[in-house]
Amino acid sequence: MFIRHGEKAGTPPPVAVNENGAADKHSLIVRGWQRAGALVAFFAEPSRAGIATPATIFAAATSSDATMDSEDAHSFRASETVQPLQAKLGCAYRNDIPVGAETQAATEIAATQGVVLVCWEHKRIPKIAAAFVSDPPMWGERYDQVWVLDRGQDGSYALSVLNQDLLSGDASA
């Protein structure tokens, strides 16, 4: 399963804050923190068809690649989005692959047993998904989707897109 990190500051920006409440442009805005909290029950006790409790969570780490957009390279949003869920589940957590290393991420995800949840920068999610399905769509600007990749008995994957329907303004399930 793939999710985009929670909401970030836009224009004009609401203030993004870290987990201690201090302003930090690389962190989530309050609505993103709300989504992070709502995702705990969504994945820990799933009631929606197609959603499963992850055994391993991958979140994009920051990158020191100077050629990458600073906003993407230094973002903490992916890890902030899934840390409450990981704390609740106590499951395996991988935050050692930087944004920009999507080929490595896909290889590591493919080698992981059990249900995997990936939280990544939205423009780069299709690069990871392409290792599993041909021609994945672009993510778009929504924060309220889950891409579910189901492996068939022949080893191929099918992609379905589900709406989280967790916060006001989210698309209905």
N, C-alpha and C positions, 0 to 999 in steps of 0.2 A: 504494500500500500504506500502511496506517496501523498504527502500533503505539503502545501506551501507553508512557510513560516507565518506567524500571526501578523496582524496589521502593523504597518510602519507609518511614520510621519509622511504627510503629503504636503501639498501647497494650497493654502497656507498651512504650515505644519502645526498640528497639535504637538505637544511636547512628548518626545519619546523618553522613557525612564527605565533605568535598570531595576533589578529586583529590590534594591534598597530605596527606590523612589528618587534617586538623583538623575537629573537630566543627562541623557546619553543618546546622541543621534543615531547610534548603531544598535539601539535596543528597540523594543516594542513600544507602541503607544498603549494607553490604558485598555482600549478595545482589544488589542492583541493579547494582553495579559488575561483579559476575560476569556478570550478564545482558548488560550492555553489551559485555563482552569476547566472550561467546559469540555475540552478534549479528554480529560481524565476519565470521566464517566462514559463518554462516547466510546473509548477504546477499552477501558478496564472492565466494563460490563456492557458489551455491545448488545443492542436490541434491534439493530438494523441489519437486514439480510446483506451479506457480502462483507460485513465488517467483522474483524476478528481481533482478539487481544494479541498484541505483538509479544514475541519472545525476545526480539532484538530490535532496538531502535538505533537508526543512523541519523545523525544531524551534521550538517555541514559545519566544518571548523573554519575559522578565519584563515586568510591567506596573506602571505608576505609578498605575493607577486605584484611588483610595482607596475606592471603593464595592465593589470586588471582595474576596473572601475572601483574606486575607493569605497563607495557605498556597498558594493557587493563583497569586496575583499575583507572588510573589517566588521561585517555584520555579526552580531550575537543572536539575531532573531531566531534562527533555526533551533539553536540549543535552548534558548529561553522558551520557545513554544512547546518543546517536548520534555523539558526537565521535570515539570510537575507530574506528568504521566510516568516517567521513568522512576521517580521517587515513590509513587504509589505502587507500581508493579514490582520494583526491585529487579527488573529484567536487565539483560545485557545491554550496554550502551556504548555506541561507537561515535566518538566526536573527534577522531584523529585524522580524518580525510578532509583536506581543505576544499572550499568552493573553488572550482576551476579544475579539479582533478576528478571529473565525472567518469572517465574511463576506469580509473582505479576504483571509484565507488561502485560502479556496476560490477566489476570483477569480485569485489569483496561481498557485495550483496548476493550475487549468484552462488557464492561459496558458503553462505550462511544457511543453516538448517532452521526450519520452523517459520513461523509468521514474522515478517519483517515490516517495520514501519520506517519510512524514509522522510525526513523533513529537510527540505533544501530550498535554495533560491529558485524562484518560479521559472525564470528564463532558462535555467539549466536542467530542470527536471526532465524535459523531453530528451536530453542527451543521455541521461541514465536509462530512461524507459526504452530508448532505441536499442539497447542491448537485449531487450526481452520481446518487444513487439516492433513490427515494421511500421514506419511512418507514424509515430505518435503525434498527436496534435500539439499545438503550442498551448501553454497553460492559460494565458489570458491574465486579466487583472483581478480575478476573484480569489478570495482567501478561504472560501467556504466549500471547497471541493475535496474529495478523496478519489485518487485514481487507484483502482483495484486491479491488480494483475493476478489472474487465476491461471495456474498451470494445469493443463489438460494431461490426460494419461499418456499422450504422445510426446509430452515435454514442451509443447508450444504454449504460449501464453495468450490470453484474451484480456483486453483492456475494457473496463467499464468505468464510467465516471459517476460518482454519487455525490449528492449534496449533503453537507453536514447538518444544516437546519438547526444550528445551535444558538445563534444570537439573533436579535431582531434585525431585520434587513437581509438575512441569509435567504437563499433560494430554498423553497420547500423541498422536502425529501421526496 
